[in-house]
Amino acid sequence: MDDADNRLITELSSALRSGVALYSASDGREYTREGLREKLQELIPTEIVVKRICDTVPAIVVAAPHVSFDNWTEYFANRLAADLSCGEVLARNFRDDDGNRIPASIGRHIHVNRPTESEGRGSAEHETDRARIVFRAYVKALQEACGGFPLTLLIELHGHRRHANIEVATVGIDSSTAHAIKQSYYEVAKLQAGAPELAIEPIDKLRYLAMRAKQFGSLHRDVCQIGMHIEIPRRCRETKAARENFRPTLTEWIRRSVTHLT
């Protein structure tokens, strides 16, 4: 994308946020509010990318389905997949109003890892044809990334802003394994100053349960045998120092967790 497109994205996003009914843009066109959304969808395309093919047995894939809505999950997915030599899938620009790349609601809040979308941040989910198409493409990418299907282990990385702890919603993990994974985390985290606390299913109470992904999305047993939906708090993501500090903790913890899971 060239500088002119980036400038136009900034300009049209600002106009959309302002609430103007009709806007005369620097590209010589007049846009209604719906026209602003349509143009921004054109300028900010969506994509689902298979970045790595797993070369380990059993098959493991790391995925970040909400880039850039969940800020910096791509950073962790890239490094974790490289460190573990596993598959990697990224989905980008499907969820709008992210405060970063898409700073306004442009009418595209598709959840990717389940066949639903919303009117915007925090609103009710509902299945739609385009959300089902996106979800099928995402599952196809997971299949390609692992070189076989169903997956043995899917690690989905998400980001949250609600509190300071890591939360891990799971499928295919019993209580004893969850205890072992949690113990492994604290063995690693003690080497990192200020490492966040961790809560994991089924032994802890979570805020982020990933229920729809479990019911009919990427955490369903038709897609993966074992799943970890990892919610990384903002304080581990949103400064360079925090990311660099947390990255080795995440990698070593997941490396140890894999030995318990596979």
Order of alpha helices (4+ residues) and beta strands (2+ residues): alpha-beta-beta-alpha-beta-beta-alpha-beta-beta-beta-alpha-beta-beta-alpha-beta-alpha-beta-alpha
